[in-house]
Each structure stands twice: as C-alpha cells, then as structure tokens.
C-alpha cells in the first residue's frame, strides 16, 4: 500500500495528539505502518516524516534501529528461533536445522507459499523456556522437533490465528485516550503538567 491509509492517518493524528512533542509518536506510528502492510515501506516512512515534521532519515534511523520493525515483506508468520546461550545449550542449533528442513528454506528466508519467514535470532528473553521461539513476537517455550512440526501444521491449517495474528498486528484492542489538557508552561514554552 505504501503511504498510510486515510483511516490510519486519522489514527496517527490521534496518537500524535497524546504527546507534548510530535516526534514522541514515531515508534507508535511505525507500528501502525507495519500493521497496515506487514512491513514498513519507504513510502510509509516518508509519510510518517511528513506527519511528524521530521526528515525521512530520522524515521529510517529509528525504524532500522529496532529489530521488531521489518523493512521488507515477510510471511504472515515470522518465526524467530532463539539461538541465545540458554537455548543453544538446550538444542536450538539442532532445532534451527530441523526447522530449515521442515520448511524447505534457510533461516532468513520465506516459504514459497509466503506463509512463514524463518529467522535465527539472539536471545528473546525467555531463557527459562529454552529452547524457545516466537511467532509474530508471541512466545512458544520448550520447543522440541515434534512440537515445531505440530506448530507449523497448526499455522498452515489456520487453527492458531487467534493466538498468532498476522505479522505486524500489535494489539487486539487498541487503547483509546481522550485528548489531554495541558496546564502550565515552562521557560521553553512547553506544557509542564499532563492532565487526563
């Protein structure tokens, strides 16, 4: 799609209105763009820059810094298999090899049907559930080869869509915050008190 849709422009304006400085809305707007298209397009970053009064380079700098933002299309399901030390000690390297064989792609690639993108990643902070993985940033712990195969079969059958919404979906219920009132201004002219 590229630029934000009219509906997402309205949502972006609501989000921007929550902050005393528009640039503070940058990360939430990147999430909106990713939820819209499944990844953050160059056109969306340009549009976000316009909405926030930033340069395209500032938006790109933030987008490229954070691992959760994708700058290229990925599958409906982004499967990140942890290869941190705890997971590695409990078999994640073998699990990654098994996943590559099962899916028919190397880590970093997407299956031919466009459904699953496989990645080997550093620690995802679920060491007590090693070896673990995340599907669209939702955790699955204590994953065996059989458990991985069952997960893939369920993803392909669509039986876990309520647990694992399509990549880019950040929330199931979006928070609604009424516009705030400001009280008092500092020497810099910015409000000092946030009143909800």
Rosetta blueprint (number, residue, H / E / L):
1 X L
2 X L
3 X L
4 X L
5 X L
6 X H
7 X H
8 X H
9 X H
10 X H
11 X H
12 X H
13 X H
14 X H
15 X H
16 X H
17 X L
18 X L
19 X L
20 X L
21 X L
22 X H
23 X H
24 X H
25 X H
26 X H
27 X H
28 X H
29 X H
30 X H
31 X H
32 X H
33 X H
34 X H
35 X H
36 X H
37 X H
38 X L
39 X L
40 X L
41 X L
42 X H
43 X H
44 X H
45 X H
46 X H
47 X H
48 X H
49 X H
50 X H
51 X H
52 X H
53 X L
54 X L
55 X L
56 X H
57 X H
58 X H
59 X H
60 X H
61 X H
62 X H
63 X H
64 X H
65 X H
66 X L
67 X L
68 X L
69 X L
70 X L
71 X L
72 X L
73 X L
74 X L
75 X L
76 X L
77 X E
78 X E
79 X E
80 X E
81 X E
82 X E
83 X L
84 X L
85 X H
86 X H
87 X H
88 X H
89 X H
90 X L
91 X L
92 X H
93 X H
94 X H
95 X H
96 X H
97 X H
98 X H
99 X H
100 X H
101 X H
102 X H
103 X H
104 X L
105 X L
106 X L
107 X L
108 X L
109 X L
110 X E
111 X L
112 X L
113 X L
114 X L
115 X L
116 X E
117 X E
118 X E
119 X E
120 X E
121 X E
122 X L
123 X L
124 X L
125 X L
126 X L
127 X H
128 X H
129 X H
130 X L
131 X L
132 X L
133 X E
134 X E
135 X E
136 X L
137 X L
138 X E
139 X E
140 X E
141 X L
142 X L
143 X L
144 X L
145 X H
146 X H
147 X H
148 X H
149 X H
150 X H
151 X H
152 X H
153 X H
154 X H
155 X H
156 X H
157 X H
158 X L
159 X L
160 X L
161 X L
162 X L
163 X L
164 X L
165 X L
166 X L
167 X L
168 X L
169 X L
170 X L
171 X L
172 X L
173 X L
174 X L
175 X L
176 X L
177 X L
178 X L
179 X L
180 X L
181 X E
182 X E
183 X E
184 X E
185 X E
186 X L
187 X L
188 X L
189 X L
190 X L
191 X E
192 X E
193 X E
194 X E
195 X E
196 X L
